[in-house]
């Protein structure tokens, strides 16, 4: 920045040496918009509560204690208590460098030696200002993310469903949420993997921290490191300012890496290194930043098959899959279709100011027979379209664009035609399907089939099931 360029930045200098204060102001006011001076450190709390300073230049020693630096440590701690994002540069004598290094570990950003060289002082302050901008950017992003999380949680207060498969998933979430274990969420597109990730976060000890979602399927190879690890100004052509990556932004909270199966092998190696070391370096910087995150991942791809085909690193898979949660497709939880449909009915009624009161029994029956290849997302879009286009208060089957080839009966789910099998074969298929539906629970399966437990056991023995 030159003397003729537009000035910005607010600097506060706290030192009991009047000559130093005057000299600093004469030089720095040519480069910064505001340069405030203060002799008495007792005034610091009032000053930083009333004004938003980009950088605070703080002397290590005052008249009460001219050599130990204790006052400097004390006021550094006070400043950071009031404003954790404050950027403090210490003023210290040459012989006090060791104290200054200790203070940096306590939260100071940098230090300058007395007497200083003007150009070095200016470079230090400009660097500190950029750090302040980055801290405020991260703070702003976290604030916005919390608001987004609140909005999403209001819209999806709970994952909707009462089927055995969903109840089993709830039990798993309850067990893993309170831990910091890495979780991989598997399932087809549209099954609600992000909702499950948010449910884990919202029931964890990190629930008051940020939830950062990264769609790896939409991150290009060239921008991967910049997006996830951040970059320094000038690191590449479009790097016009310092930028924190998603790992830094998620620090203290949860990082959700969606579509992790889309990563190329070289990018998998870079991700693995960060997960092992728990440190990131921004592109263009050698400085490492420690990270503390809860990692959740998701994919619709067969990772274990990809490992066998050398398309996914086995060591990365082991790193991310401490716990696996597999989401059932909607066709395997058809009991939940009415609950989901009525949820979206109320949501889109409100959104579009419509007065559709219900979904007819015929429509619900037809919906339960549909295969839903797009899962919950397809169901949601179908309800949205039906509510927008309908002129009646009750939705009928004709209000939905059902493709007959995508409808199913219990036998279609097994890819068989009834007229090709004897009664015994059909009975075996039915028993298998109902047992799968109730996760092997004999009592529930027998009730569904209209049999006693002993009758079902006899059939299981008869068919070798």
N, C-alpha and C positions, 0 to 999 in steps of 0.2 A: 504494500500500500504506500503510495506517495503522498506528499503534502497536499497535492492538488486534487487528489481523489476524494470522493465523498466519504466523510468520516462516520464510523459507527462504533458501537461498543461502549460499555460503561465500566469504568475501572474505579475501585476503591483501594486507597493506599493507607495502611495503618502503621504508623511509626512515630516514636516520640522525638525524633530528630527533625526539628523544624527546617533546617537547611536542606536536608535530604528531601523532605516533602516538597519544598518550593522548587528545587532543581528537577525533581521528577515531574511535577505538574507542567513546568515550562516546556520540557521535552515532549511529554506524552500527549498534551492537549493538541499538538499538531497532528496526531494520528488517531485519536479516539474522540468520540462525541462528548463523553462526560468523564472527567477525572476528579473524583472527590477525595479529600484529604482528611485524616483524623489522627490526632495525637493520642487521645485517650482510648485505650482498648475497651473500657467499660461501655463505650457508646456503640460497640459493634452490633449487639442484638437489635437495638432500635434502628440502626442504619439498614441492616440487611432485611429487616421485616418491612421497612417502608420503601425500599428501593430494590430493584432487581439488577444486581451487578453481574456482569459477565465474568470478571476476574477480580479476586481480592488479593492484593499484595500485602502480606502480613509479616511484620518484623518478628524475629524469634525471641528477642530480649527487650524488655522495657526497664524503666528506672527502678522498679521494685526488685528486679532480679536481673542483673546485667550480663550474666554469663551462662546460666544453666540451661536456658531455653524452656524452662518449665511453663513460663507464661505463654510462650508460643504454642506449646502442646495444648495447654488449657483452652486458649481461644480458638485453636483449630478444631478441637472437639466441639466447642460451643457452636461454631459456625456450621459444622456438618450436622449437628443435632437439629438446628433450625432449618437448614436447607441441605439435604443429603446430596443434591446435585450441584452444590456450589463448587467452584474451581478456585483453589487457594494456592498461590505461589508464595513461597517463603522468602524473606529477606534475611540473609545471614552473613556473618563474617567468615573469612577464609578458614579460620581455625575451627569453625563449628560445622563443617561439612558432615561429619559423622552424625551430629544431631539432626541435621536436615534430612539425611537419608532415613533415619528412624522415623521422622515426621511423615515422610512420603509413605512409608509402610502404614502409618496411622491414618492416611487419607489425603495428604497434600498431593498436589499435582506435580510440582516442580519447585526448584529454588534458584535464586540468583544471589551472587556473591557481591558484597560491598567492598570497595566501590565498584559499581557495575560499568560495563561498556554499553553505551546506548543501543548499538545495533543488536547486541546479544539480548539485552532486555526486551527490545521490541520483538525480536524473533520468538522469545519465550512467551510473551503476552499474546501474540497472534496465534501461536500453537495452542495456548491455553484457551483462547476464545473458540477455536475450532472444536476443542474437546467439550466445552460448555454447550455448543450448538448440538453436538452429537448426543450428549446426555439429555438435553431437552427434547430432542427428536425421539429418542428411545422412550422417555417419559410420556411424551404425547402419544406415541404408538401404543404404549401399554394402557394408557387411559382410554383410548379409542377402542382397543381390543376388549377391555372390560365392559364397555358399553355394548359392544357387539355381542359379547357373551351373554349379557343380561337379556338382550332382545331375543337371542336364540333360545335361551332358557325359558323365557316367557312363552315363546311360540311352541316349544316342545318341552313342556314341563316334565314329561316322562316319556320313555320309549313305550310305545303303545302295543299291547299284546298280552294275552293270557294263556297262550298255547303252552304245552309242556316244554317245547324247545326254547321259548322265550323265558319261561320261568327258570329253566336251567341256566340260561345266560345271565339272568339277574343274580342268581346265586354266585356265579363266577365273578361278576363285577363286584359284588359285596366283599368277596374274599380278597381280590387283588387291589381294589381301589386304595385301601389304607396303606399299602406297601409302596415302595418306589420301584418295584420290579418292571422291567421292560415288557411291553405287551405287543404282540402282533395280532391284528384283527383281520381275519380272512372271510371272504364272502363275495358273491357276485355283485356286479354293479347295481346300485339302487337298493341294497339291503339295509342301509343305515349305518355304515361303518363309522362315519364321522360322529353320529349321534352317540354311539357306544363309547367312542373315545372321549367325548365331552362328558358323558355320564361317569366315566372313570375319573376324569379330572375333577368334576364337581363333587365327588364323594371322597376326594383325597385330602391330605394335609396341605396341598398346594392350591386348594380351591379359590383362595383369595388372590392368587397370583395369575399371571396371564396364561392363556391357552393360545398357542401360535400354530396355525394350520399351514402346511406347505404342500401344495399339489406338485409332486415331483414329475408327474406326467407333463406338466406345462412349463417346466424349467429346462431351458436349452443347455446343451453341454457347455457352451462358452460362458454362460452366466451362472452355472451351478455354484462355483466357489464364491462369487460375489454375493449371490442371493443368500446362501447359507452361512458363510463365514464373514461377509462384509468386505469392504475395500477402503484403501486410503486414496485421498485425492491424487489424481495423476497416475494411478496404477495402470490404467488403460485409457483408451481414447475418450470414452464417455464418462469416466470417473471424475466428475467436476467438483465433488466434495466428499469428505469422509462419510462413510455410511456403515452403520452396524448391520451385521447379518442376522438371520433368524435365530441362530443359536444364542447370540448375545441378547437379543430382544427377549427371548424366552427364558433367560437366566432366572432361576428361582421358581419357575413355573413348569408348564408342560409343553413339549414340542411334539406335534403330530405330523409325521411324514406319511402322507397319503400316496398311494400308487408307487410304493418303494420298489416293486418288481420291474418298473420301467427303467431303472438306472442301468447304465452301461457298466461293464466290469471296471474300467478305470475310475469312474465316479464312486463305485462301491468301495474301492480301495481307499479313496480319500475320506469317505464317510466313516469307514471302519477305524481309520487312524484317529479321527476326532473322538469317536465314541470310546476308544481304548484309553486315550490320553486325557480326556475330559478338558481339553484346551483347544482354542481356535486361534488362528493367526489370520488377520485380514489380508486380502490380496494387496501386495505392495508393502507389507510390513513384516518385520521379523519378531515383533513383540507378540507374545502369547497371552491370551486372556483365559482364565479359568472359567469353566461353565458348570452350572449346577442345574440340570434339567431332569424331568421325568420324560422318558422317551416312549411314545406310542407310535406304532406303524400300522399300515393297512395295505392290502393288495387284493386284487381279484385274480391274480396269476398263481399258477401251481409252483410255488417256490421250491418244493422238494424235488419235483421233476426237473426244474431248471438247474438245481445243484448237480444232478446226475448228468445233465447235458452241458455242464460247465458254462452256464449262462448266469448263475448267481453264486456268489462266494459262500461256501459252507461256514467259514468263520464269522462272516457277517450275519448269516442266518442264526447261528448260535448266540450271537451278541444281542439280537433284537427279539428273540422268541422265548424269553424266560417263561412267559405264559402265552398260550394261544387261545384265542376266542374265535370260534367259527360261527358265522351268522347263517341261519337257515334261509333259503330262498322263500319267497312268499307262497309258492306252490306247495311247500311242505308245512305251512302253518295257515291253511285256509280258514281255520276257526277265527283268525284275527282279522280277516278281511272286513267283516261288518264294523268292527271297532275302528279300524283305520279309515274306512270309508266315511263313517259318521264324524270322525275327527276332522277330516278334510272338508266335509260338508259344512260344518260350523265355521271353519276357518275361512273358506272362500265366500260363504254367505256374507260374513262380516267385511271381508276385503272388498268385494264388489257390490256391497249394499243390496244383496238379493234376498228374496223371501222364500227360498226353497225349503220346505219344512221337513222333508224326509226322503228316503230312498225306498222305493217299493220293494216288497218281499220278492217279487219276480226278478227285479234288477239285482238284489243282493244274492239271490240264488244263482243267477247267471254269472255274477262276479266271482262267486266261490268256485265256479267250474272253469273259469278262465285260467290259462297257464301263467300269466303275468311274467313274461320273459324279462321285462324291465323292472320287475319287483315293485317295491313300495313307490319308487319314483314314477313308474308307469301308472300305478294306481292313483297317485296324487295328481298327475297331469290329466288323467281321464276324468277325475272328479272336477278339476278346475274347468276343463272344456265343457263338460256337461252342464255345470252351473251357469257358465257364461251364456251358453246357447239355449238353455231351456226357458220356455215361456210358462211352464206350469209349476205348481208348488210341490209336486211329487215326481221324482226322477224315475223313469221307466227304462226297461232294457234298450229300447230304441234310442235313448239319449246317449248311449255309449257306442263307440266304434269297436265292437268285439269282432275279432277275426276267428272264424270257426276253427281254422287250422291250429289256433293257439289255445283252444279250449280242451279241457281234460275231464275224464271220468277217472275213478280210482284205477281202472285197468290201463288207461292211457299212460298213467305215470309209470307203469311197468313195461311200456312199449310192447303190449300184446293185444291181440284181438280175441274176444271171448269165444267166438265160434271156432277157434282153432284148438281149443283145449277141452279136456274132459272136466267134469265137475270137481274132481279131486285136485287137478292142477289149478283151477280157479280158486279153490279154497286155500291152497298153499300160498298163492300170491296175496290173497286178502289177509291171511294171518301175518305174513311177513310185513306187509304195509302197516297194519295196525300196531304190531310190535315196534316197528321203527317209529311210528308216530308217538308212542308212549315210552320210548327209550327202554324197551324191554320190561316194562311194568306189567306183570301178568294180570293183576286185579283189574287195572284200567282197560287193558286189551280185551280181557274176557267180557267185561261189561259192554264195551263198544260192539263186540261181535255177537252179543246176546247169548253167551255161553257161561257156564259155571267155570270156576278155576280148574276143577278136576277134569272137565270136558276139554278145556283148552290144553291142559298138560297131556291128555291122551292123544290129541291131534298133533302136538309138537313131537311126541315120541313116535307116532305113526309116520309122520313125514320127515323125520330126522332133522327137525328145525332147532 
